[in-house]
């Protein structure tokens, strides 16, 4: 089974504007919709859309939690969340017509108490088994510090699951020490990790990616937004993946869909490079739509034809 862990769940309120957003101006909303907030929940949506069995878990609050599970239900995602008194956070996604990318404004989320934490460790101990996949994506909420996060990843490792990680900052550092199967930092997250900013030459990333492989991370997938991604694999091969050219509508959730596509590909036949290629098409289709989740099958087929892969090493 594939379990996706969203420790800090959210409901996205996507607010659309017909004109470019400007400071010191009355920016008129044209409409808004609710969608699933991520991040691992978005991985579940991609998997379910591809007909791959999975369970979305993590924590939801008593307030607004039902909206999230209902939205997930519409995408045919099965969820088994730990419910705690509190408000499931809302994320505000502002989408204008500029094509410059969306604004994402997030709340902190409610504080996870000891009881809920014990429930999730109990859930993991009871459910996870050898050969399962565990995807941890998104920022851990207040109440989950590095030590508690580490313990969750250790349980996943003790149970011999394949661990996928998409997080940032101190939690990314924590996760790296647990030798995951794959990490997927984006450019900013990676540059923060290596304490070097403004890299324009792909070759500059390579030694850092190799260092991560040497430290025990099995595969490193660095997403570079509209510039595609780089993949450093367990066998020490390194690739650059160039995405299709698209008309960007809403980039929020692009990375989550990308991870979803990769997990799906691995679940299908274990071929990571192939998985990254199809994930690139899935993620591009997500960005070409206004929502936070999902993709269009026909679009993905077309986008796949345009993706180029270059072997760097
Ligand atoms: O990547 C987009 C997204 O998953 C949104 O749907 C939003 O809810 C947010 O990220 C949550 O990110 P965070 O890092 O705060 O967990």
Boltz pocket constraint, residues with backbone or C-beta under 6 A from the ligand:
constraints:
  - pocket:
      binder: B
      contacts: [[A, 8], [A, 10], [A, 11], [A, 12], [A, 36], [A, 37], [A, 38], [A, 39], [A, 42], [A, 91], [A, 106], [A, 107], [A, 137], [A, 138], [A, 139], [A, 140], [A, 252], [A, 253], [A, 254], [A, 255], [A, 256], [A, 292]]
      max_distance: 6.0
